[in-house]
Amino acid sequence: YFDLYFIGRPLNVMSALFGSALRTLSGEFLAKGIEQCKRPVRTLQLYEMEACPYCRKVREALSTLDLDVEVYPCPVPSLQGDDYAGRFRPRVADEQGKTKVPVLVDDGRTIRGSEEIVGHLWTTYGAEAIAPWNYNFARRIDRTPLFHLPLLMRLRPSCGLLRAPSREPEKPLVLWGFEPSPFVKIVREALCILELPYLRIHAPHGSTEKRRRFLELYGSKMR
């Protein structure tokens, strides 16, 4: 059904939206007081897999804190057991040669693990900010079995899970959006399985300047 556009497209969008709803649309709204917070010296780099719920926690924090990030997708390389390790996974492999995402690189410092990354982001770039209620509620869900439930909405290999053959883009890709948007998620899933790096410009509701700039550049509302 997902391969039939007029049936698959609505089902695709609805399942993505339902998954975001299970996370209380975390990442949709900007934290209050963000203008008083420090901003990164260099663009953050995130190695992640779209289908991973732990990576989602990090993306929600980045969106809520309005932090742009260079994304290096790290889907499962193969189910065949071949020697291909992935386009970006070897960059952040540990001492045993294994790669576990998410991994954040901030001005040369490598931070591993979702809770460690989220803690670093809020301590460094959100110390003066107040998180929206829906973000705080999602953080409570993190400590319950419901944390994994959104993954069940998108269990197909094409939903940001399993690598598909691709060639690297000739020019850098840029993606605007906010974390829980189902339309943005579908694009991120495609970028992930194709291992295409891109600059993620977060523009949650409340990020007035970025949304104004988006309208000037592209002339339509963000969905």
C-alpha positions as CSV (number, residue, x, y, z in Angstrom):
1,Y,0.0,0.0,0.0
2,F,2.8,2.4,0.8
3,D,4.1,2.1,-2.8
4,L,0.7,3.4,-4.2
5,Y,1.0,7.2,-4.0
6,F,-2.7,8.1,-3.4
7,I,-2.9,5.5,-0.7
8,G,0.6,5.2,0.5
9,R,1.3,8.9,0.8
10,P,-1.6,9.6,3.2
11,L,-0.7,6.5,5.2
12,N,2.9,7.5,5.3
13,V,2.2,11.0,6.6
14,M,-0.4,9.8,9.1
15,S,1.9,7.2,10.6
16,A,4.7,9.8,10.9
17,L,2.3,12.3,12.5
18,F,1.0,9.6,14.9
19,G,4.5,8.8,15.9
20,S,5.2,12.5,16.7
21,A,2.0,12.7,18.6
22,L,3.1,9.8,20.8
23,R,6.1,12.1,21.7
24,T,3.7,15.0,22.4
25,L,5.1,16.9,19.4
26,S,8.3,17.4,21.3
27,G,10.6,19.8,19.4
28,E,7.8,21.8,17.8
29,F,8.1,24.8,20.1
30,L,11.1,27.0,21.0
31,A,12.3,27.1,24.6
32,K,11.6,30.4,26.3
33,G,14.7,32.6,27.0
34,I,16.8,31.1,24.3
35,E,18.0,34.6,23.3
36,Q,19.9,34.7,26.5
37,C,21.7,31.4,25.9
38,K,25.1,30.7,24.4
39,R,25.3,29.6,20.8
40,P,27.9,27.2,19.3
41,V,31.2,28.5,18.1
42,R,31.1,26.0,15.3
43,T,28.3,24.2,13.7
44,L,27.4,21.1,15.7
45,Q,27.9,17.7,14.0
46,L,25.5,14.8,14.6
47,Y,26.0,11.2,13.6
48,E,22.6,9.5,13.9
49,M,20.0,7.1,12.5
50,E,16.5,8.4,11.8
51,A,14.8,5.3,13.0
52,C,16.7,5.2,16.4
53,P,14.5,6.4,19.3
54,Y,17.6,7.5,21.2
55,C,18.6,9.7,18.3
56,R,15.1,11.2,18.3
57,K,15.7,12.4,21.8
58,V,18.7,14.4,20.7
59,R,16.9,15.8,17.6
60,E,14.1,17.0,19.9
61,A,16.5,18.8,22.1
62,L,18.3,20.4,19.1
63,S,14.9,21.6,17.7
64,T,13.7,23.0,21.1
65,L,17.0,24.8,21.6
66,D,16.9,26.1,17.9
67,L,20.4,24.7,17.2
68,D,21.4,24.0,13.7
69,V,23.5,20.9,13.0
70,E,25.3,19.1,10.3
71,V,23.8,15.6,10.1
72,Y,25.7,12.6,9.0
73,P,23.3,9.7,8.6
74,C,24.3,6.3,9.9
75,P,21.7,3.7,8.9
76,V,22.3,0.0,9.3
77,P,24.8,-0.7,6.5
78,S,23.6,-4.1,5.5
79,L,21.7,-7.2,6.6
80,Q,24.0,-9.5,4.5
81,G,27.0,-9.4,6.7
82,D,29.3,-7.9,4.0
83,D,32.3,-5.7,4.6
84,Y,30.7,-2.3,4.0
85,A,30.8,-0.3,7.2
86,G,28.8,2.7,6.0
87,R,29.7,6.1,4.7
88,F,30.1,7.9,8.0
89,R,30.0,5.2,10.7
90,P,33.8,4.6,10.7
91,R,34.4,8.3,11.6
92,V,32.9,7.9,15.0
93,A,33.8,4.2,15.8
94,D,34.9,3.5,19.3
95,E,38.2,1.8,20.3
96,Q,36.7,-1.6,19.5
97,G,35.8,-0.4,16.0
98,K,32.0,-0.3,16.8
99,T,29.7,2.6,16.1
100,K,26.7,3.3,18.4
101,V,24.6,6.3,17.6
102,P,23.9,9.1,18.4
103,V,27.3,10.8,18.5
104,L,27.7,14.5,18.7
105,V,30.8,16.5,17.8
106,D,30.9,20.0,19.4
107,D,34.0,22.1,18.6
108,G,36.2,19.0,18.5
109,R,34.7,17.3,21.5
110,T,33.0,14.0,20.9
111,I,30.0,13.1,23.0
112,R,28.4,9.7,22.9
113,G,25.0,8.5,24.2
114,S,21.7,10.2,24.0
115,E,21.4,11.3,27.7
116,E,25.0,12.6,27.7
117,I,24.3,14.6,24.5
118,V,21.0,16.0,25.7
119,G,22.6,17.0,29.0
120,H,25.4,18.7,27.2
121,L,23.1,20.6,24.9
122,W,20.9,22.0,27.8
123,T,23.8,22.7,30.1
124,T,25.9,24.5,27.3
125,Y,23.2,26.1,25.1
126,G,20.1,26.2,27.2
127,A,21.2,27.0,30.7
128,E,19.0,30.1,30.9
129,A,16.1,28.6,28.8
130,I,12.8,27.2,30.0
131,A,11.6,24.1,28.1
132,P,8.0,23.9,26.8
133,W,5.6,21.7,28.6
134,N,5.4,19.1,25.8
135,Y,9.1,18.7,25.7
136,N,9.2,18.1,29.5
137,F,6.3,15.6,29.1
138,A,8.2,13.7,26.4
139,R,11.2,13.5,28.7
140,R,9.1,11.8,31.3
141,I,8.0,9.3,28.6
142,D,11.7,8.5,28.0
143,R,11.6,6.6,31.3
144,T,8.7,4.4,30.4
145,P,8.0,1.6,27.9
146,L,6.1,4.1,25.8
147,F,9.5,5.5,24.8
148,H,9.8,2.9,22.0
149,L,6.2,3.1,20.8
150,P,6.8,5.6,18.0
151,L,9.3,3.3,16.4
152,L,6.5,0.8,15.8
153,M,4.8,3.3,13.6
154,R,7.8,3.3,11.2
155,L,9.3,-0.2,11.2
156,R,9.9,-0.5,7.4
157,P,13.5,-0.5,6.3
158,S,12.9,2.5,4.1
159,C,11.9,4.6,7.2
160,G,15.4,5.6,8.1
161,L,16.6,2.2,9.0
162,L,18.5,0.3,6.3
163,R,21.0,1.8,3.9
164,A,20.1,2.0,0.2
165,P,22.7,2.6,-2.6
166,S,23.4,6.2,-3.5
167,R,26.0,8.7,-4.7
168,E,27.2,11.7,-2.7
169,P,25.6,15.0,-3.6
170,E,27.7,17.5,-5.7
171,K,26.6,20.4,-3.5
172,P,25.8,20.6,0.2
173,L,22.1,19.8,1.0
174,V,20.1,22.0,3.4
175,L,16.9,21.0,5.2
176,W,14.7,23.4,7.0
177,G,12.0,22.3,9.5
178,F,11.2,21.3,13.0
179,E,11.5,17.8,14.6
180,P,7.9,16.5,14.8
181,S,6.7,17.6,11.3
182,P,5.6,14.4,9.5
183,F,6.6,16.0,6.1
184,V,10.1,16.8,7.4
185,K,10.4,13.3,8.9
186,I,9.7,11.6,5.6
187,V,12.5,13.6,3.9
188,R,14.9,12.9,6.8
189,E,14.2,9.1,6.4
190,A,15.1,9.3,2.7
191,L,18.3,11.2,3.4
192,C,19.2,8.7,6.1
193,I,18.9,5.5,4.1
194,L,20.8,7.2,1.2
195,E,23.5,8.3,3.6
196,L,23.3,11.9,2.3
197,P,24.8,14.5,4.7
198,Y,23.0,17.7,5.1
199,L,22.7,20.9,7.2
200,R,19.6,20.8,9.4
201,I,18.3,24.3,10.1
202,H,15.8,24.0,12.9
203,A,13.0,26.5,12.9
204,P,10.5,25.5,15.6
205,H,7.4,27.6,16.4
206,G,8.7,30.7,18.1
207,S,11.9,31.0,16.1
208,T,10.6,34.2,14.5
209,E,13.8,35.3,12.7
210,K,14.5,31.9,11.1
211,R,10.9,31.6,9.9
212,R,11.0,35.1,8.5
213,R,14.2,34.2,6.6
214,F,12.6,31.0,5.3
215,L,9.6,33.0,3.9
216,E,12.0,35.4,2.2
217,L,14.0,32.6,0.6
218,Y,11.2,30.2,-0.4
219,G,8.0,32.2,-0.2
220,S,5.8,29.6,1.5
221,K,4.9,28.5,5.0
222,M,6.8,25.7,6.7
223,R,4.9,22.5,7.3
